[in-house]
Amino acid sequence: MADTARAYFDTVFSLAGEPGRRARDFAGKVREDLRGGAEQVRSHGSRTVTDIGRLVRAEVDAGLSRLGLATQSDLDDLNLRLEHTEDELRELRLRLETEHAAVGPAEPAAEAPNDEEQA
């Protein structure tokens, strides 16, 4: 059905001659302008949504701070500090194990000979 409609459309425009060509050119320009405009609207909408999200996050963080609660940035900072401390603990444990290995195993105290063994 669409192929038939396209064939009729092409036939009508081919009969129109020069005005038909100009109409096709104009329709192509309009289509490109609409695509460009739609892309601009889409990108502007995306930026607007991002900006609104930032504003909402800032207001929520300000409200949490006023209440004395931790914000997401506070939690992120604490997580980084925790990860850093865990890394330091891991390094200290490795150094401690290395030191113990270098000293060697603790030797048991020399046992005093039993009287029975001497006799």
Biopython code that builds the backbone (N, CA, C, O; Angstrom):
import numpy as np
from Bio.PDB.StructureBuilder import StructureBuilder

atoms = [
    (1, "MET", "N", (0.832, -1.193, 0.000)),
    (1, "MET", "CA", (0.000, 0.000, 0.000)),
    (1, "MET", "C", (0.875, 1.255, 0.000)),
    (1, "MET", "O", (0.620, 2.194, -0.755)),
    (2, "ALA", "N", (1.903, 1.268, 0.846)),
    (2, "ALA", "CA", (2.778, 2.422, 0.907)),
    (2, "ALA", "C", (3.529, 2.592, -0.404)),
    (2, "ALA", "O", (3.774, 3.716, -0.842)),
    (3, "ASP", "N", (3.896, 1.473, -1.035)),
    (3, "ASP", "CA", (4.599, 1.557, -2.321)),
    (3, "ASP", "C", (3.693, 2.150, -3.396)),
    (3, "ASP", "O", (4.154, 2.916, -4.242)),
    (4, "THR", "N", (2.417, 1.801, -3.368)),
    (4, "THR", "CA", (1.469, 2.337, -4.331)),
    (4, "THR", "C", (1.297, 3.835, -4.126)),
    (4, "THR", "O", (1.296, 4.603, -5.088)),
    (5, "ALA", "N", (1.153, 4.247, -2.877)),
    (5, "ALA", "CA", (1.001, 5.673, -2.583)),
    (5, "ALA", "C", (2.253, 6.433, -3.010)),
    (5, "ALA", "O", (2.160, 7.533, -3.556)),
    (6, "ARG", "N", (3.417, 5.853, -2.763)),
    (6, "ARG", "CA", (4.664, 6.507, -3.159)),
    (6, "ARG", "C", (4.734, 6.639, -4.680)),
    (6, "ARG", "O", (5.181, 7.663, -5.197)),
    (7, "ALA", "N", (4.295, 5.610, -5.389)),
    (7, "ALA", "CA", (4.299, 5.655, -6.863)),
    (7, "ALA", "C", (3.374, 6.758, -7.368)),
    (7, "ALA", "O", (3.740, 7.498, -8.282)),
    (8, "TYR", "N", (2.184, 6.878, -6.789)),
    (8, "TYR", "CA", (1.266, 7.952, -7.196)),
    (8, "TYR", "C", (1.871, 9.320, -6.889)),
    (8, "TYR", "O", (1.796, 10.240, -7.703)),
    (9, "PHE", "N", (2.469, 9.440, -5.710)),
    (9, "PHE", "CA", (3.097, 10.693, -5.318)),
    (9, "PHE", "C", (4.192, 11.077, -6.308)),
    (9, "PHE", "O", (4.256, 12.222, -6.757)),
    (10, "ASP", "N", (5.053, 10.120, -6.646)),
    (10, "ASP", "CA", (6.133, 10.387, -7.601)),
    (10, "ASP", "C", (5.574, 10.763, -8.976)),
    (10, "ASP", "O", (6.111, 11.643, -9.649)),
    (11, "THR", "N", (4.500, 10.096, -9.386)),
    (11, "THR", "CA", (3.897, 10.404, -10.687)),
    (11, "THR", "C", (3.357, 11.817, -10.719)),
    (11, "THR", "O", (3.582, 12.551, -11.681)),
    (12, "VAL", "N", (2.643, 12.204, -9.668)),
    (12, "VAL", "CA", (2.062, 13.548, -9.620)),
    (12, "VAL", "C", (3.173, 14.595, -9.630)),
    (12, "VAL", "O", (3.072, 15.593, -10.344)),
    (13, "PHE", "N", (4.226, 14.382, -8.851)),
    (13, "PHE", "CA", (5.314, 15.355, -8.822)),
    (13, "PHE", "C", (6.096, 15.389, -10.123)),
    (13, "PHE", "O", (6.596, 16.443, -10.514)),
    (14, "SER", "N", (6.209, 14.252, -10.801)),
    (14, "SER", "CA", (6.936, 14.264, -12.076)),
    (14, "SER", "C", (6.132, 15.004, -13.145)),
    (14, "SER", "O", (6.711, 15.597, -14.055)),
    (15, "LEU", "N", (4.806, 14.974, -13.041)),
    (15, "LEU", "CA", (3.975, 15.705, -13.987)),
    (15, "LEU", "C", (4.049, 17.207, -13.734)),
    (15, "LEU", "O", (3.871, 18.012, -14.648)),
    (16, "ALA", "N", (4.310, 17.565, -12.502)),
    (16, "ALA", "CA", (4.322, 18.981, -12.167)),
    (16, "ALA", "C", (5.546, 19.692, -12.735)),
    (16, "ALA", "O", (5.514, 20.912, -12.899)),
    (17, "GLY", "N", (6.623, 18.970, -13.038)),
    (17, "GLY", "CA", (7.797, 19.572, -13.651)),
    (17, "GLY", "C", (8.586, 20.414, -12.667)),
    (17, "GLY", "O", (8.855, 19.981, -11.546)),
    (18, "GLU", "N", (8.962, 21.629, -13.089)),
    (18, "GLU", "CA", (9.796, 22.521, -12.285)),
    (18, "GLU", "C", (9.161, 22.853, -10.937)),
    (18, "GLU", "O", (9.859, 22.806, -9.924)),
    (19, "PRO", "N", (7.884, 23.182, -10.875)),
    (19, "PRO", "CA", (7.295, 23.452, -9.554)),
    (19, "PRO", "C", (7.373, 22.224, -8.625)),
    (19, "PRO", "O", (7.535, 22.370, -7.413)),
    (20, "GLY", "N", (7.258, 21.044, -9.189)),
    (20, "GLY", "CA", (7.353, 19.818, -8.392)),
    (20, "GLY", "C", (8.754, 19.656, -7.804)),
    (20, "GLY", "O", (8.909, 19.279, -6.642)),
    (21, "ARG", "N", (9.781, 19.948, -8.626)),
    (21, "ARG", "CA", (11.157, 19.843, -8.144)),
    (21, "ARG", "C", (11.400, 20.847, -7.026)),
    (21, "ARG", "O", (12.032, 20.534, -6.017)),
    (22, "ARG", "N", (10.886, 22.063, -7.224)),
    (22, "ARG", "CA", (11.053, 23.087, -6.195)),
    (22, "ARG", "C", (10.315, 22.698, -4.922)),
    (22, "ARG", "O", (10.808, 22.940, -3.821)),
    (23, "ALA", "N", (9.142, 22.101, -5.064)),
    (23, "ALA", "CA", (8.378, 21.659, -3.889)),
    (23, "ALA", "C", (9.140, 20.558, -3.144)),
    (23, "ALA", "O", (9.182, 20.556, -1.914)),
    (24, "ARG", "N", (9.747, 19.614, -3.896)),
    (24, "ARG", "CA", (10.538, 18.557, -3.259)),
    (24, "ARG", "C", (11.753, 19.147, -2.537)),
    (24, "ARG", "O", (12.075, 18.746, -1.418)),
    (25, "ASP", "N", (12.418, 20.098, -3.185)),
    (25, "ASP", "CA", (13.573, 20.746, -2.548)),
    (25, "ASP", "C", (13.148, 21.472, -1.273)),
    (25, "ASP", "O", (13.819, 21.398, -0.244)),
    (26, "PHE", "N", (12.018, 22.175, -1.366)),
    (26, "PHE", "CA", (11.524, 22.897, -0.204)),
    (26, "PHE", "C", (11.156, 21.928, 0.919)),
    (26, "PHE", "O", (11.465, 22.171, 2.086)),
    (27, "ALA", "N", (10.492, 20.827, 0.554)),
    (27, "ALA", "CA", (10.110, 19.827, 1.560)),
    (27, "ALA", "C", (11.355, 19.235, 2.215)),
    (27, "ALA", "O", (11.360, 18.994, 3.422)),
    (28, "GLY", "N", (12.408, 18.997, 1.436)),
    (28, "GLY", "CA", (13.658, 18.475, 2.000)),
    (28, "GLY", "C", (14.293, 19.455, 2.967)),
    (28, "GLY", "O", (14.792, 19.056, 4.019)),
    (29, "LYS", "N", (14.277, 20.742, 2.618)),
    (29, "LYS", "CA", (14.844, 21.757, 3.513)),
    (29, "LYS", "C", (14.036, 21.857, 4.803)),
    (29, "LYS", "O", (14.601, 21.967, 5.891)),
    (30, "VAL", "N", (12.723, 21.819, 4.675)),
    (30, "VAL", "CA", (11.870, 21.876, 5.862)),
    (30, "VAL", "C", (12.139, 20.674, 6.768)),
    (30, "VAL", "O", (12.222, 20.806, 7.989)),
    (31, "ARG", "N", (12.273, 19.504, 6.147)),
    (31, "ARG", "CA", (12.535, 18.290, 6.920)),
    (31, "ARG", "C", (13.865, 18.420, 7.685)),
    (31, "ARG", "O", (13.939, 18.069, 8.863)),
    (32, "GLU", "N", (14.905, 18.920, 7.020)),
    (32, "GLU", "CA", (16.206, 19.088, 7.677)),
    (32, "GLU", "C", (16.133, 20.132, 8.795)),
    (32, "GLU", "O", (16.736, 19.961, 9.855)),
    (33, "ASP", "N", (15.385, 21.220, 8.547)),
    (33, "ASP", "CA", (15.218, 22.230, 9.589)),
    (33, "ASP", "C", (14.483, 21.664, 10.805)),
    (33, "ASP", "O", (14.835, 21.954, 11.949)),
    (34, "LEU", "N", (13.459, 20.855, 10.540)),
    (34, "LEU", "CA", (12.711, 20.244, 11.641)),
    (34, "LEU", "C", (13.602, 19.278, 12.426)),
    (34, "LEU", "O", (13.544, 19.245, 13.655)),
    (35, "ARG", "N", (14.419, 18.498, 11.729)),
    (35, "ARG", "CA", (15.329, 17.581, 12.420)),
    (35, "ARG", "C", (16.326, 18.357, 13.283)),
    (35, "ARG", "O", (16.581, 17.994, 14.431)),
    (36, "GLY", "N", (16.885, 19.427, 12.716)),
    (36, "GLY", "CA", (17.826, 20.250, 13.481)),
    (36, "GLY", "C", (17.173, 20.880, 14.688)),
    (36, "GLY", "O", (17.747, 20.900, 15.777)),
    (37, "GLY", "N", (15.958, 21.402, 14.494)),
    (37, "GLY", "CA", (15.228, 22.015, 15.610)),
    (37, "GLY", "C", (14.879, 20.995, 16.678)),
    (37, "GLY", "O", (14.971, 21.284, 17.871)),
    (38, "ALA", "N", (14.479, 19.806, 16.256)),
    (38, "ALA", "CA", (14.148, 18.756, 17.225)),
    (38, "ALA", "C", (15.382, 18.366, 18.032)),
    (38, "ALA", "O", (15.287, 18.134, 19.237)),
    (39, "GLU", "N", (16.531, 18.292, 17.380)),
    (39, "GLU", "CA", (17.777, 17.958, 18.078)),
    (39, "GLU", "C", (18.133, 19.050, 19.097)),
    (39, "GLU", "O", (18.573, 18.748, 20.206)),
    (40, "GLN", "N", (17.941, 20.319, 18.715)),
    (40, "GLN", "CA", (18.210, 21.417, 19.648)),
    (40, "GLN", "C", (17.276, 21.355, 20.851)),
    (40, "GLN", "O", (17.710, 21.553, 21.986)),
    (41, "VAL", "N", (16.009, 21.083, 20.611)),
    (41, "VAL", "CA", (15.043, 20.994, 21.707)),
    (41, "VAL", "C", (15.412, 19.827, 22.628)),
    (41, "VAL", "O", (15.347, 19.951, 23.851)),
    (42, "ARG", "N", (15.798, 18.701, 22.037)),
    (42, "ARG", "CA", (16.169, 17.532, 22.830)),
    (42, "ARG", "C", (17.394, 17.829, 23.702)),
    (42, "ARG", "O", (17.402, 17.493, 24.886)),
    (43, "SER", "N", (18.424, 18.452, 23.132)),
    (43, "SER", "CA", (19.634, 18.732, 23.912)),
    (43, "SER", "C", (19.356, 19.782, 24.993)),
    (43, "SER", "O", (19.874, 19.687, 26.106)),
    (44, "HIS", "N", (18.535, 20.780, 24.657)),
    (44, "HIS", "CA", (18.186, 21.795, 25.656)),
    (44, "HIS", "C", (17.383, 21.165, 26.794)),
    (44, "HIS", "O", (17.602, 21.493, 27.960)),
    (45, "GLY", "N", (16.469, 20.279, 26.469)),
    (45, "GLY", "CA", (15.683, 19.577, 27.493)),
    (45, "GLY", "C", (16.566, 18.728, 28.387)),
    (45, "GLY", "O", (16.359, 18.670, 29.599)),
    (46, "SER", "N", (17.550, 18.069, 27.791)),
    (46, "SER", "CA", (18.468, 17.244, 28.567)),
    (46, "SER", "C", (19.286, 18.093, 29.539)),
    (46, "SER", "O", (19.474, 17.711, 30.694)),
    (47, "ARG", "N", (19.766, 19.234, 29.075)),
    (47, "ARG", "CA", (20.520, 20.137, 29.954)),
    (47, "ARG", "C", (19.622, 20.661, 31.075)),
    (47, "ARG", "O", (20.060, 20.784, 32.219)),
    (48, "THR", "N", (18.386, 20.965, 30.749)),
    (48, "THR", "CA", (17.452, 21.481, 31.748)),
    (48, "THR", "C", (17.193, 20.434, 32.827)),
    (48, "THR", "O", (17.177, 20.758, 34.015)),
    (49, "VAL", "N", (16.992, 19.200, 32.428)),
    (49, "VAL", "CA", (16.754, 18.127, 33.395)),
    (49, "VAL", "C", (17.970, 17.964, 34.309)),
    (49, "VAL", "O", (17.820, 17.797, 35.519)),
    (50, "THR", "N", (19.169, 18.012, 33.733)),
    (50, "THR", "CA", (20.392, 17.901, 34.522)),
    (50, "THR", "C", (20.510, 19.049, 35.514)),
    (50, "THR", "O", (20.860, 18.836, 36.675)),
    (51, "ASP", "N", (20.221, 20.261, 35.062)),
    (51, "ASP", "CA", (20.292, 21.429, 35.946)),
    (51, "ASP", "C", (19.277, 21.341, 37.085)),
    (51, "ASP", "O", (19.593, 21.669, 38.228)),
    (52, "ILE", "N", (18.076, 20.903, 36.776)),
    (52, "ILE", "CA", (17.048, 20.755, 37.814)),
    (52, "ILE", "C", (17.476, 19.695, 38.823)),
    (52, "ILE", "O", (17.276, 19.859, 40.026)),
    (53, "GLY", "N", (18.061, 18.615, 38.334)),
    (53, "GLY", "CA", (18.553, 17.574, 39.244)),
    (53, "GLY", "C", (19.608, 18.097, 40.191)),
    (53, "GLY", "O", (19.603, 17.765, 41.376)),
    (54, "ARG", "N", (20.515, 18.915, 39.676)),
    (54, "ARG", "CA", (21.549, 19.512, 40.533)),
    (54, "ARG", "C", (20.934, 20.431, 41.591)),
    (54, "ARG", "O", (21.346, 20.419, 42.751)),
    (55, "LEU", "N", (19.943, 21.227, 41.179)),
    (55, "LEU", "CA", (19.288, 22.121, 42.129)),
    (55, "LEU", "C", (18.574, 21.341, 43.233)),
    (55, "LEU", "O", (18.649, 21.699, 44.409)),
    (56, "VAL", "N", (17.888, 20.282, 42.843)),
    (56, "VAL", "CA", (17.179, 19.466, 43.830)),
    (56, "VAL", "C", (18.176, 18.833, 44.789)),
    (56, "VAL", "O", (17.952, 18.823, 45.999)),
    (57, "ARG", "N", (19.299, 18.294, 44.249)),
    (57, "ARG", "CA", (20.321, 17.677, 45.100)),
    (57, "ARG", "C", (20.890, 18.698, 46.089)),
    (57, "ARG", "O", (21.090, 18.385, 47.262)),
    (58, "ALA", "N", (21.151, 19.920, 45.613)),
    (58, "ALA", "CA", (21.698, 20.962, 46.486)),
    (58, "ALA", "C", (20.709, 21.306, 47.595)),
    (58, "ALA", "O", (21.110, 21.476, 48.747)),
    (59, "GLU", "N", (19.424, 21.411, 47.264)),
    (59, "GLU", "CA", (18.420, 21.734, 48.280)),
    (59, "GLU", "C", (18.265, 20.601, 49.288)),
    (59, "GLU", "O", (18.136, 20.854, 50.486)),
    (60, "VAL", "N", (18.275, 19.379, 48.825)),
    (60, "VAL", "CA", (18.166, 18.230, 49.733)),
    (60, "VAL", "C", (19.381, 18.186, 50.660)),
    (60, "VAL", "O", (19.240, 17.971, 51.864)),
    (61, "ASP", "N", (20.577, 18.393, 50.094)),
    (61, "ASP", "CA", (21.795, 18.402, 50.917)),
    (61, "ASP", "C", (21.750, 19.516, 51.956)),
    (61, "ASP", "O", (22.145, 19.309, 53.103)),
    (62, "ALA", "N", (21.273, 20.693, 51.564)),
    (62, "ALA", "CA", (21.176, 21.806, 52.507)),
    (62, "ALA", "C", (20.192, 21.468, 53.634)),
    (62, "ALA", "O", (20.457, 21.753, 54.802)),
    (63, "GLY", "N", (19.078, 20.872, 53.281)),
    (63, "GLY", "CA", (18.096, 20.474, 54.302)),
    (63, "GLY", "C", (18.648, 19.422, 55.245)),
    (63, "GLY", "O", (18.431, 19.498, 56.454)),
    (64, "LEU", "N", (19.359, 18.441, 54.706)),
    (64, "LEU", "CA", (19.963, 17.410, 55.553)),
    (64, "LEU", "C", (21.018, 18.005, 56.478)),
    (64, "LEU", "O", (21.132, 17.604, 57.636)),
    (65, "SER", "N", (21.782, 18.954, 55.969)),
    (65, "SER", "CA", (22.806, 19.601, 56.790)),
    (65, "SER", "C", (22.168, 20.379, 57.935)),
    (65, "SER", "O", (22.666, 20.356, 59.060)),
    (66, "ARG", "N", (21.073, 21.065, 57.648)),
    (66, "ARG", "CA", (20.380, 21.817, 58.695)),
    (66, "ARG", "C", (19.853, 20.879, 59.786)),
    (66, "ARG", "O", (19.812, 21.242, 60.962)),
    (67, "LEU", "N", (19.451, 19.668, 59.381)),
    (67, "LEU", "CA", (18.951, 18.700, 60.351)),
    (67, "LEU", "C", (20.082, 17.962, 61.064)),
    (67, "LEU", "O", (19.844, 17.229, 62.025)),
    (68, "GLY", "N", (21.298, 18.156, 60.595)),
    (68, "GLY", "CA", (22.438, 17.491, 61.214)),
    (68, "GLY", "C", (22.663, 16.085, 60.687)),
    (68, "GLY", "O", (23.374, 15.298, 61.310)),
    (69, "LEU", "N", (22.072, 15.761, 59.559)),
    (69, "LEU", "CA", (22.242, 14.437, 58.959)),
    (69, "LEU", "C", (23.340, 14.473, 57.905)),
    (69, "LEU", "O", (23.672, 15.532, 57.371)),
    (70, "ALA", "N", (23.891, 13.319, 57.618)),
    (70, "ALA", "CA", (24.968, 13.229, 56.631)),
    (70, "ALA", "C", (24.404, 13.341, 55.218)),
    (70, "ALA", "O", (23.367, 12.761, 54.897)),
    (71, "THR", "N", (25.108, 14.097, 54.387)),
    (71, "THR", "CA", (24.728, 14.207, 52.979)),
    (71, "THR", "C", (25.460, 13.138, 52.192)),
    (71, "THR", "O", (26.317, 12.439, 52.732)),
    (72, "GLN", "N", (25.127, 13.010, 50.926)),
    (72, "GLN", "CA", (25.784, 12.017, 50.081)),
    (72, "GLN", "C", (27.275, 12.311, 49.951)),
    (72, "GLN", "O", (28.087, 11.386, 49.937)),
    (73, "SER", "N", (27.642, 13.576, 49.855)),
    (73, "SER", "CA", (29.061, 13.909, 49.747)),
    (73, "SER", "C", (29.794, 13.562, 51.040)),
    (73, "SER", "O", (30.947, 13.133, 51.002)),
    (74, "ASP", "N", (29.130, 13.746, 52.190)),
    (74, "ASP", "CA", (29.735, 13.338, 53.465)),
    (74, "ASP", "C", (29.976, 11.836, 53.493)),
    (74, "ASP", "O", (31.031, 11.375, 53.928)),
    (75, "LEU", "N", (28.995, 11.082, 53.030)),
    (75, "LEU", "CA", (29.137, 9.621, 52.988)),
    (75, "LEU", "C", (30.232, 9.199, 52.021)),
    (75, "LEU", "O", (30.988, 8.269, 52.301)),
    (76, "ASP", "N", (30.319, 9.877, 50.892)),
    (76, "ASP", "CA", (31.380, 9.562, 49.932)),
    (76, "ASP", "C", (32.755, 9.823, 50.532)),
    (76, "ASP", "O", (33.674, 9.023, 50.354)),
    (77, "ASP", "N", (32.901, 10.943, 51.244)),
    (77, "ASP", "CA", (34.173, 11.256, 51.905)),
    (77, "ASP", "C", (34.525, 10.197, 52.947)),
    (77, "ASP", "O", (35.672, 9.759, 53.033)),
    (78, "LEU", "N", (33.533, 9.791, 53.738)),
    (78, "LEU", "CA", (33.783, 8.770, 54.747)),
    (78, "LEU", "C", (34.166, 7.430, 54.115)),
    (78, "LEU", "O", (35.037, 6.724, 54.623)),
    (79, "ASN", "N", (33.515, 7.090, 53.015)),
    (79, "ASN", "CA", (33.861, 5.842, 52.323)),
    (79, "ASN", "C", (35.292, 5.876, 51.806)),
    (79, "ASN", "O", (36.006, 4.877, 51.891)),
    (80, "LEU", "N", (35.715, 7.017, 51.270)),
    (80, "LEU", "CA", (37.101, 7.137, 50.803)),
    (80, "LEU", "C", (38.085, 6.997, 51.953)),
    (80, "LEU", "O", (39.099, 6.310, 51.830)),
    (81, "ARG", "N", (37.784, 7.649, 53.073)),
    (81, "ARG", "CA", (38.658, 7.540, 54.237)),
    (81, "ARG", "C", (38.708, 6.103, 54.744)),
    (81, "ARG", "O", (39.775, 5.616, 55.118)),
    (82, "LEU", "N", (37.569, 5.424, 54.760)),
    (82, "LEU", "CA", (37.507, 4.034, 55.205)),
    (82, "LEU", "C", (38.340, 3.134, 54.289)),
    (82, "LEU", "O", (39.086, 2.280, 54.769)),
    (83, "GLU", "N", (38.216, 3.322, 52.991)),
    (83, "GLU", "CA", (39.000, 2.530, 52.048)),
    (83, "GLU", "C", (40.501, 2.776, 52.248)),
    (83, "GLU", "O", (41.300, 1.841, 52.200)),
    (84, "HIS", "N", (40.871, 4.032, 52.470)),
    (84, "HIS", "CA", (42.281, 4.363, 52.704)),
    (84, "HIS", "C", (42.783, 3.695, 53.984)),
    (84, "HIS", "O", (43.889, 3.156, 54.009)),
    (85, "THR", "N", (41.980, 3.726, 55.035)),
    (85, "THR", "CA", (42.365, 3.098, 56.301)),
    (85, "THR", "C", (42.474, 1.584, 56.140)),
    (85, "THR", "O", (43.398, 0.976, 56.680)),
    (86, "GLU", "N", (41.558, 0.973, 55.416)),
    (86, "GLU", "CA", (41.631, -0.468, 55.173)),
    (86, "GLU", "C", (42.898, -0.829, 54.413)),
    (86, "GLU", "O", (43.530, -1.842, 54.710)),
    (87, "ASP", "N", (43.276, -0.012, 53.435)),
    (87, "ASP", "CA", (44.519, -0.250, 52.692)),
    (87, "ASP", "C", (45.725, -0.163, 53.626)),
    (87, "ASP", "O", (46.632, -0.992, 53.547)),
    (88, "GLU", "N", (45.739, 0.836, 54.508)),
    (88, "GLU", "CA", (46.846, 0.970, 55.454)),
    (88, "GLU", "C", (46.921, -0.224, 56.391)),
    (88, "GLU", "O", (48.012, -0.718, 56.676)),
    (89, "LEU", "N", (45.767, -0.698, 56.879)),
    (89, "LEU", "CA", (45.745, -1.875, 57.748)),
    (89, "LEU", "C", (46.283, -3.108, 57.024)),
    (89, "LEU", "O", (47.042, -3.889, 57.598)),
    (90, "ARG", "N", (45.891, -3.277, 55.774)),
    (90, "ARG", "CA", (46.375, -4.398, 54.978)),
    (90, "ARG", "C", (47.897, -4.350, 54.854)),
    (90, "ARG", "O", (48.570, -5.368, 55.013)),
    (91, "GLU", "N", (48.433, -3.166, 54.571)),
    (91, "GLU", "CA", (49.883, -3.003, 54.443)),
    (91, "GLU", "C", (50.583, -3.287, 55.767)),
    (91, "GLU", "O", (51.629, -3.935, 55.787)),
    (92, "LEU", "N", (50.015, -2.809, 56.870)),
    (92, "LEU", "CA", (50.616, -3.052, 58.183)),
    (92, "LEU", "C", (50.608, -4.542, 58.530)),
    (92, "LEU", "O", (51.582, -5.056, 59.080)),
    (93, "ARG", "N", (49.518, -5.232, 58.212)),
    (93, "ARG", "CA", (49.460, -6.674, 58.466)),
    (93, "ARG", "C", (50.519, -7.413, 57.660)),
    (93, "ARG", "O", (51.171, -8.325, 58.169)),
    (94, "LEU", "N", (50.688, -7.017, 56.403)),
    (94, "LEU", "CA", (51.712, -7.662, 55.578)),
    (94, "LEU", "C", (53.100, -7.409, 56.157)),
    (94, "LEU", "O", (53.920, -8.325, 56.222)),
    (95, "ARG", "N", (53.368, -6.176, 56.579)),
    (95, "ARG", "CA", (54.667, -5.865, 57.174)),
    (95, "ARG", "C", (54.889, -6.654, 58.456)),
    (95, "ARG", "O", (55.994, -7.137, 58.706)),
    (96, "LEU", "N", (53.852, -6.787, 59.263)),
    (96, "LEU", "CA", (53.954, -7.539, 60.506)),
    (96, "LEU", "C", (54.250, -9.004, 60.221)),
    (96, "LEU", "O", (55.099, -9.603, 60.880)),
    (97, "GLU", "N", (53.559, -9.589, 59.247)),
    (97, "GLU", "CA", (53.822, -10.983, 58.872)),
    (97, "GLU", "C", (55.239, -11.146, 58.354)),
    (97, "GLU", "O", (55.899, -12.143, 58.649)),
    (98, "THR", "N", (55.708, -10.186, 57.592)),
    (98, "THR", "CA", (57.072, -10.235, 57.069)),
    (98, "THR", "C", (58.080, -10.174, 58.209)),
    (98, "THR", "O", (59.066, -10.912, 58.202)),
    (99, "GLU", "N", (57.846, -9.308, 59.182)),
    (99, "GLU", "CA", (58.742, -9.191, 60.326)),
    (99, "GLU", "C", (58.766, -10.477, 61.144)),
    (99, "GLU", "O", (59.830, -10.919, 61.577)),
    (100, "HIS", "N", (57.605, -11.077, 61.356)),
    (100, "HIS", "CA", (57.548, -12.331, 62.099)),
    (100, "HIS", "C", (58.277, -13.439, 61.348)),
    (100, "HIS", "O", (58.951, -14.267, 61.961)),
    (101, "ALA", "N", (58.147, -13.457, 60.050)),
    (101, "ALA", "CA", (58.832, -14.472, 59.248)),
    (101, "ALA", "C", (60.341, -14.257, 59.281)),
    (101, "ALA", "O", (61.098, -15.228, 59.280)),
    (102, "ALA", "N", (60.789, -13.017, 59.309)),
    (102, "ALA", "CA", (62.221, -12.715, 59.344)),
    (102, "ALA", "C", (62.819, -13.102, 60.689)),
    (102, "ALA", "O", (63.945, -13.597, 60.729)),
    (103, "VAL", "N", (62.115, -12.897, 61.778)),
    (103, "VAL", "CA", (62.609, -13.245, 63.100)),
    (103, "VAL", "C", (62.651, -14.754, 63.258)),
    (103, "VAL", "O", (63.516, -15.274, 63.963)),
    (104, "GLY", "N", (61.768, -15.441, 62.641)),
    (104, "GLY", "CA", (61.710, -16.899, 62.734)),
    (104, "GLY", "C", (60.722, -17.312, 63.798)),
    (104, "GLY", "O", (60.273, -16.501, 64.608)),
    (105, "PRO", "N", (60.392, -18.587, 63.780)),
    (105, "PRO", "CA", (59.431, -19.065, 64.788)),
    (105, "PRO", "C", (60.074, -19.033, 66.168)),
    (105, "PRO", "O", (61.277, -19.255, 66.309)),
    (106, "ALA", "N", (59.287, -18.765, 67.149)),
    (106, "ALA", "CA", (59.793, -18.717, 68.525)),
    (106, "ALA", "C", (60.190, -20.132, 68.937)),
    (106, "ALA", "O", (59.405, -21.070, 68.793)),
    (107, "GLU", "N", (61.425, -20.281, 69.454)),
    (107, "GLU", "CA", (61.907, -21.603, 69.860)),
    (107, "GLU", "C", (61.367, -21.912, 71.246)),
    (107, "GLU", "O", (61.337, -21.043, 72.117)),
    (108, "PRO", "N", (60.944, -23.144, 71.445)),
    (108, "PRO", "CA", (60.448, -23.495, 72.782)),
    (108, "PRO", "C", (61.601, -23.470, 73.775)),
    (108, "PRO", "O", (62.748, -23.736, 73.415)),
    (109, "ALA", "N", (61.293, -23.151, 75.015)),
    (109, "ALA", "CA", (62.314, -23.083, 76.062)),
    (109, "ALA", "C", (62.918, -24.463, 76.261)),
    (109, "ALA", "O", (62.223, -25.476, 76.189)),
    (110, "ALA", "N", (64.221, -24.488, 76.513)),
    (110, "ALA", "CA", (64.913, -25.773, 76.709)),
    (110, "ALA", "C", (64.364, -26.439, 77.963)),
    (110, "ALA", "O", (64.244, -25.811, 79.015)),
    (111, "GLU", "N", (64.040, -27.698, 77.837)),
    (111, "GLU", "CA", (63.466, -28.424, 78.960)),
    (111, "GLU", "C", (64.588, -28.972, 79.834)),
    (111, "GLU", "O", (65.623, -29.422, 79.344)),
    (112, "ALA", "N", (64.356, -28.922, 81.109)),
    (112, "ALA", "CA", (65.338, -29.489, 82.047)),
    (112, "ALA", "C", (65.255, -30.995, 81.986)),
    (112, "ALA", "O", (64.159, -31.553, 81.927)),
    (113, "PRO", "N", (66.389, -31.662, 81.998)),
    (113, "PRO", "CA", (66.342, -33.133, 81.933)),
    (113, "PRO", "C", (65.691, -33.717, 83.187)),
    (113, "PRO", "O", (65.899, -33.231, 84.298)),
    (114, "ASN", "N", (64.912, -34.755, 82.983)),
    (114, "ASN", "CA", (64.243, -35.433, 84.076)),
    (114, "ASN", "C", (65.259, -36.303, 84.825)),
    (114, "ASN", "O", (66.248, -36.762, 84.255)),
    (115, "ASP", "N", (64.993, -36.511, 86.090)),
    (115, "ASP", "CA", (65.861, -37.378, 86.892)),
    (115, "ASP", "C", (65.803, -38.807, 86.400)),
    (115, "ASP", "O", (66.798, -39.527, 86.475)),
    (116, "GLU", "N", (64.662, -39.228, 85.901)),
    (116, "GLU", "CA", (64.502, -40.583, 85.432)),
    (116, "GLU", "C", (65.356, -40.835, 84.211)),
    (116, "GLU", "O", (65.896, -41.929, 84.043)),
    (117, "GLU", "N", (65.486, -39.822, 83.345)),
    (117, "GLU", "CA", (66.257, -39.993, 82.131)),
    (117, "GLU", "C", (67.742, -40.057, 82.472)),
    (117, "GLU", "O", (68.498, -40.716, 81.759)),
    (118, "GLN", "N", (68.173, -39.407, 83.516)),
    (118, "GLN", "CA", (69.582, -39.389, 83.874)),
    (118, "GLN", "C", (69.997, -40.710, 84.515)),
    (118, "GLN", "O", (71.154, -41.113, 84.394)),
    (119, "ALA", "N", (69.118, -41.359, 85.164)),
    (119, "ALA", "CA", (69.485, -42.557, 85.874)),
    (119, "ALA", "C", (69.620, -43.763, 85.014)),
    (119, "ALA", "O", (69.930, -44.845, 85.512)),
]
sb = StructureBuilder()
sb.init_structure("model")
sb.init_model(0)
sb.init_chain("A")
sb.init_seg("    ")
for serial, (resi, resn, name, xyz) in enumerate(atoms, 1):
    if name == "N":
        sb.init_residue(resn, " ", resi, " ")
    sb.init_atom(name, np.array(xyz, "f"), 0.0, 1.0, " ", f" {name:<3s}", serial, name[0])
structure = sb.get_structure()
